Amino acid sequence: MKRLLNTLYVTSGNKYLSLDGENVVVLEDQKEIGRIPLHNLQSIVTFGYTGASPALMGACTKRNIDLSFMSGNGRFLARVTGEVKGNVILRKQQYRISDNQEENVHIARNFILGKVYNSRWILERAVRDYAMRLDMEKIKRKSAFLAQSMKAIRICESADELLGLEGEAASVYFSVFDDLILQQKTEFYFHGRNKRPPLDNVNAMLSFGYSLLAGMCGGALEAVGLDPYVGFFHTVRPGRMSLALDIMEEFRSVMVDRFVLTLINKRIMKEKYFIKKENNAVIMTDEGRKAFLSAWQTKKQEIIKHPFLDEKIEWGMAPYVQSMLLARYLRGDIDEYPPFFWK
């Protein structure tokens, strides 16, 4: 259980929410483990399948408190709301900005700024931790290029230019990704990003991890009342969660790329967990997905300090915090959307 700003997050699945007077009460095995006055809350997000009492749901609708239910993996299930005028105003603002090229770019460049910053952090962290095993000069050059890219992104005013800067930075970052694989080099190698379909073990894991992350980001946006299908960097396409893809740009390197490297370098994932199909596509076996998901759930429970809020949260809550900050920016509560700059 964690309260951030005016949102209560119940992150473990064995909790039940009930109402006692003017308080939401969190129960575990029918024992009270926490209570928070409802007048302090604007929303409640609960993970798992244990649910909430009808009395609490009624109280939330009466007080216009959003109560969102997520699966244990962060997939959006349902939301109980009162009068929807607040979400309508928020979404109308989202749609208006998505159609305004100038405002669109100002938000989009912060997503990409966070992405490039965190990609550079991955390289700098690798140099710090494995100086004797890496070509430091090579990686330092790539890191310096990303630093220069960030300067250009900060002042970018064109969507096409931003797309070019993002693509160039991603290419430079991935050009040394194979260097960061320190174990099982014969079975796990990276010669470039390929995804439809993935053609090697590393790309298979990256694609799977990105899919999980996209689902988390989509659920987080739904929970704060935003439309995950209307983005600012990714163009709108039928069936594509463009805003979820926008938000996840900031987390690709620090939540998925680094995680995949850890699975390889710690020998958690093995060659036997992958199958190559007739069309050369590489997929994970059921056993491989189970090992990946088990480690992923553990990863999401790690405690970090959010760089903007300066509060301790679980990794798995980071997309929810960024979604909440984006909603606050769109409402005019803060002057700028703060990217997730990992430290």
N, C-alpha and C positions, 0 to 999 in steps of 0.2 A: 504494500500500500504506500502510495507516494502522492503528495499534493504539490502541484506546480502551478503557480499563479492561481487561477480560480478553477482549476480542473483537478479532480481526484482520479488517480489511476490505481486500479486494483489489478496487479500484474500476475498473481498466481491464481490458478484455476480452481482451487478448493475453497473459495470464499463465497459467502452468501450475503447479499445486501438486504437490509430491512429498514423499517422506519420506526423510530421511537420519538414521539413528540415532533420536535423541529430538527431532529438529527438523523443523518444516515448512519446506520450501525453496520459494521463489518463483522461477520461471524465466521468462525472456523470451528467445525465440529460442534456447532451450536453454542460456542463460547465467544463472547465479545472480545475482539482484539483491537477495536478502534472505533471512534465515533467523531463525526465532524458536523457542525451546524450547517443546515442546508442554505442559510442565508449567506454563507461564505462562498458558495459554489455557483458556477455558471454551467458546468458540465461534469459528468462522471463517465469514465471509460473503464469497462471491466473485461478481463480476458478469461476465457474458459467457458464452461457450459453450466455452471451451477446456478446462475441467474439472480433475480431480485424479486422481492415481494410485490404483489399488486398494489399494496398500500404505498410503497415507496415510488412505484411508477406513477401512481396517481398524484402524489405530492410533487414529483418532478414536473409533470405536465402542468400542474396548477401554478408552479413557480417559474415556468419557462426554463427549466434546467434540462439540457440534453443528456439522456442516458443512453450510451452506446455500448453494444455488445459485440465483442470481437472473439474470434476463435483463439486457441492457444498459440497459433502461428501468426496471429495478427490480421487474419482475413476478416473483413467487415461482415457482420451477420445481420444486425438490425439496429435501429435507433428509435427510442421513444422520445417524442418531443411534444411540447405544448403548442402554443400559437407559433406558426412558422414564419411570422413576419421578419424575425431576425435573420434567419437563413436566407430568405428571399432577397433581402437587402444586400446581404453579403454576396450572394451569387450574382445578383444584378451588377454589382461593382466588379466582380471577377469577369463577367462577360463583357462589360464595357471596356475594361482595361485590355482584355485579350484582343479587342478590335482596334485598339489605339496603338499604332506602331511605336510611337515614342515612349509611352509608358510601358509597353510590353518589353522593350529592350532593357529598360532600367531595372526591371525585376529579373529578366532572363540573365543578364550579365552577372548578377549576384549568385545565381545558381552555379554558373560556370566558373566564377571566381572561387567559390567554395570547392568545386571539383578540382581545379588546377592547383590550388593551395594544398589540398589534401593529397593529391598525387605527388606533389613535390615533397610533402612530409614523409611519404612512404620511402622515397629515395634517400632523403636525409637520414631517416631512422636506420635504413639498411647500412649506410656508410658508417654511422656511429656504432652499430652493433656488430658489424662483420667487416671491419676495416681490413683485416688480414686476408680475407677470402674474396674480396671484390676488387675490380679495377676502379679504384677510387676516382682517378682523374676523369675517366669516361662518365661515370655516374654524376660527378660534380658538374661536368659540362651540361649534361641533360637537365640537372636541377637548376643551373643558372639560366638555361633557356626558358624553363617554366616560370622562373622569377620574372624574366622580361615579358613573358606572355601575360602575366598578371597585370603588369603596368598598362599594357595595351587594352586588356579587357576592362579595366576600371574606367577608361575614358571612351569606350566603344559606344557609338550611337547608331550603328547599323546592324540589323538582324543578319544580313548576309556576311558582314565582316565578323560578327560574333561567331557565326557558324564556322567560318574559316579558322578563326583563332582557336576555337574549341577542338576542331579536327586536327589541327597541327600540333597542339599540345598533347592530345591523346596519342598521336603517332609517336611523338618523341618519348613520352612516358612508357609506352608499350615496347619501344625499341630496346629497352634494357630490362624488361620484365623477366626474360629468360635468365639473366644474370642473377636474379634474386632467388632462383630455384637452386638450392644448395645440396639437396639430397635426391636420390632416385632419378638422376639426370637422364638415364637411358629411357625410363618409362614415362617421365614427366618432363616435357620440353615445350617451349613456346616460341613459335616462329611467326607469330602475327595473330591478330584477332580474326577468328572465323566463327560464325554463329548459326547459319541456316544452310546446312547443319554444322555443328561443331565437329572438327576433324581430328581432334586429339584429346587426350585426357584432361589437360589443363583447360582448354576451351569448353569442354563439357561441364566442368565444375563451375567455371565462371558464368556460363549461361544459366545453369541451375540456380546458382547463388543470386544472380541478377533477377531471376524470376521471383524468387522468394522475397527479395528486397522490394521489387515493384508491388507485390501484393501487400506488403506491410505499409508502403507509402500510400497506396490507394485506400486502404482501410483507415489510415491516419487522417487523410483528407476528408473522407466521408464523416469521420467522427467529429470534426470541427465544423462541418456544414458546407465544405467546399465541393465543387464538382471536379472529380479527378480526371474527367475526360476533356476539360478545357484548360490548355496550358498556355504558357507564355514563351517558352523556348521551342518546345516541340509543337509542330503544327497540328491542328485538329484533323483527325481522321476517324471515320466510323469504327467503333470498337477498340480504339487505342486510348489508354489512360494517359493522355499527354501530360497533365499536371503531375501525376504520379512519377512519370519519367523525368520531369523537371526536378522534382524534389530529390529523387534518388541519385541524380548526378553528383550531389555533394557527398554521398555515402558510398559510391561504388568502390573507391580505392580503400577507404578505411574500414568498411564493413565486409566487403566481399573479397577484393583482391588480396588484402593482407591475410584474411581468413584462409583463403585457398593456399597461399604460400605456407602458412602454418601447418595446414593439413598434410602438405607434401613434405615439408622439411622435418616434421615430427613423425613422419611415416604412419600417420593415422589413415590416410588413403593409400591403397595399394593397387598395383596393376590388375589384380584379379577382380577388382570392383568395376571394370570397364569392359564393354563389348563393342567391337567394330562391326557394323552392319555391311550389307552388300554394296550400298551406295557410299561407303567409306565414312558414314556418320558414326560418331562415337557416343555411346550412351552409358549411363551408370546402371549397374545391376540393382536388384532390389536390396541386396546386402550393402552395396555401395551407397545408395540413397539413405538407407537407415543409418549408416555410420556418419554420413554428411549431416543429416538432420539432427542426430544426437549431439554432435559437436556444435551445430548452429544454435540449438536451443541453449546450450551452455554459454556460448558466446553472447547471446542476447541478454543473459542474466548478469554479465560482468558489470561492475560499477565503474562509471566514469564521472567526470565533472563537466557539465555542459559549459562550453566556452563563453556563451553569452549570458546565461542565467547565473553562472557560477554556483550551481547547485549539483549535488550528486544525484545521478539517475542511472538506470540500467541502460545498456547499449540499445536494447530493443525498444526503448521509449524515445530515442533520439528523433526518429522520423515524426513522431507525434508532437514533440516539442516544436520542431521546425514548422509543421503544419499549423500549429497553434499560433506561432509567431507570424506566419504568412497571413493568417486570418486577421490577426491584430493589425498588421500593416494595411491590409485592404480596407479595414474599418476606419483607419486613420488614427489608431491608438498609439502607433509608433511611427517615427519619421521615415524609416527605411527597413526593408527586410534584411535581417542579419544572417549572412551565410554561416554554415557550420564550419568553423575553422578549428580542426582538431589540433591539439597540442601534445 
